[in-house]
Amino acid sequence: MAIAAMVSPEKPTMRAEQGATVPVLLSARQRRYTWPQRWQRRCRYWYYRALRLETCPKALARGIGLGVFAGCFPLFGLQILIGVSLATILRGNKVLAAAATWISNPFTYLPLFSFNFQLGRLFVPTDNRLLTLEKLSSWQTLQDLGSDFLHALMLGSLLVAIALGFAAYWISLHLAQRHHQQRRHRRAAND
């Protein structure tokens, strides 16, 4: 009887028999929310929550732009603090600034910062044959290069941060203004 309850597709809930609960198959709704779908659902929730904020579109866009700006620097642990501080000073949205710093995450660190380094290397006067990514695989080489490596990386990060920060600002400003305008039209149509 307990085995039949375990495999019975028409009983999608737990069944209690003689004090013991026997799990049965998941319902269609429960199957729909497995872990990848839960993450998608959470991301979608935070996206819509950010869109529904009752602040002006410029403050939303400033928060995103400043968060992206701060996220382009290789200052792990300080990116969110820098993004929120800049958003506070320049009156941007602090929540979106903190979220936008995740442009640099464990999946994008290597490509983003290697690009930043290569870009900065074009402008920093150094011995270019020493500064190749192949030679930067050991800590000893990084210590030997020291300030040359750091200057190239920070200059490249600054250039990329300015470009991506402004791009994120303008794109998010356009999207936020369009969303707020559509919302106003819907509210006017419902009244």
N, C-alpha and C positions, 0 to 999 in steps of 0.2 A: 504494500500500500504506500509506503514512504517513497519507494523508487518511482512508482507511478505518479506521485505528486511532484517529484523532482523533474520529470520529463514531460509533464502535461502542459501542452502549449496553451490550453484554454484557461489556465489558472496563472496569471502573471504576477501574483502576489505571494507572500509567505503564507504557508499553511502550518497551523499549530496542531499537532497530534499528540495527545497524551503529555502535554507540557513541553514538548520539544518543537522547535521551529525547523522546518525543512525548506531550504531555498528552492525556488523553481526558476524556470527560464525568465529572462528579462523581458519586460514588455517592449513594444516598439518605441515608446517614448524614452525608456531608459537606455535602449540600445543606441538611440540617436545621440545621446550625450556621453559618448565615450571620450577619452581624454583629448584627442585632437579637436573634436567638435566643442568641447568645453572651452578650450583655449580660444578657438575662433569666436565663440559666443562671448567670452570675457572681453576680447579685443573689440568686438563690435559694440558691446555695452559701453566701454570707455570712450570709443569713438563718438557714439551718439551722445554720451554724457558731456563730452567736451563741446560738441556742436550746440547743445542746449544751454550752455552757460549764458547767463543774462548780461554779459558784458559786451562792450562794443567790439566789432570785428577787428579793429586796429589793435586792441589790447590782446586779443587772442593771437593774432599774427605776430605781434611783438614777442609774446611768450614763446611761440614756436621758433621764431628766428633766433632769439637769444639762446634758447636751449640747444639748437643745432650748432650755433656758434661755439658755445662752451663744450659741446660734445666732440668737437673736432680736435681738441687738444689732448695730448697724452698724459693728462694729469688724473690718473685713476683715483677715484675716491673724492676728488675735488670738483669733478665736472658738474654734478648736481648742485653743489654749494655755489659754484660760480654762476651757473645758469639762473638759479633762484635769486641770487644777490643782484645780478644784472637786471632781472625782471622786476625786482622790487624797486631798484633805482630808476629804471626807465618806464615804470608803470605798465609792465606786461603781465600776462597771466602766469602766476607762479607754478601752478599745477602743470600746465602745458610746457613750461620751460623745463621742469624736472623730467617730464616724460620725453621731451625731444632730445635730451642729452643721450638717450639710448640709441642715437644714430651710430655711436661707437659702442658696440657690444662684443662679447667674445667671438662672434662670427665675423665681425667686420674690422676688428683691431688690426689684423695683419695687413689686409689690402689697403685700408685707409691710411695707416701710419707709414707703410712703406711708400705709398704714393706721396704722402706729405714730405717724407724724407727726400725722395727723388726730386720733388719740386724745389724744396729748400736748397738742395745741393747745387742747383743751377745758379743760385744767387749768392751763396756763401763762398768766399774765396778760400779754397782748401786744396790740398793735394788730392785730386779726384781719383787717382788710382787706389788710394787707401780707403776711400769711402764707397765700397760696393756692398751690396746686400750679402753676397757670399762670404765676405770677410767679417761681417758683423754677427756671425753665429756664436761667438764666444764672448763671455763677460770680460775677459782680459783684453780683447781687441777693443771693446767698447770703452773700457777704462783708459786704454792708450789713446784712443781718439778723443775721448772726453768732450771738451767744449766744441770741437768741430762738429761732432755728431749732434750734440744738443742744439747748437745754433742752427744747423741745417734742418733738423726736425721741427724746431719751434717756429722758424720762419716759414717753412712749408705749411705747417699747421695753421699759422696765422692767415696765410693767403687762402688756403682752402676754407678756413672758417669764415672769412669775410665773404667769399663767393657763395658758399652753401647757405650761410646765414641770411644773406640778402635774397637768394633764390627761395628759400623756405618762407621768408617773410612775405614776398610778393605772391607766391602760389597760395599760401594759407590765407592771405588777405582776400584774394580773389574768391576762394572757396567759401570763406566765412561770410563775405558780403553777399554772395549769391544765395547761400543758405538762409541768411537773415531776411533777404528780400523775398524769397519763396515762402518763408514762414509768415511774413507780414501779409502776403497775398492770400495765403490759406486762411489766416485769421479774419481778414476782411471778407472773404467769401463766406465764411461760416456765420458772420454777424448779420 
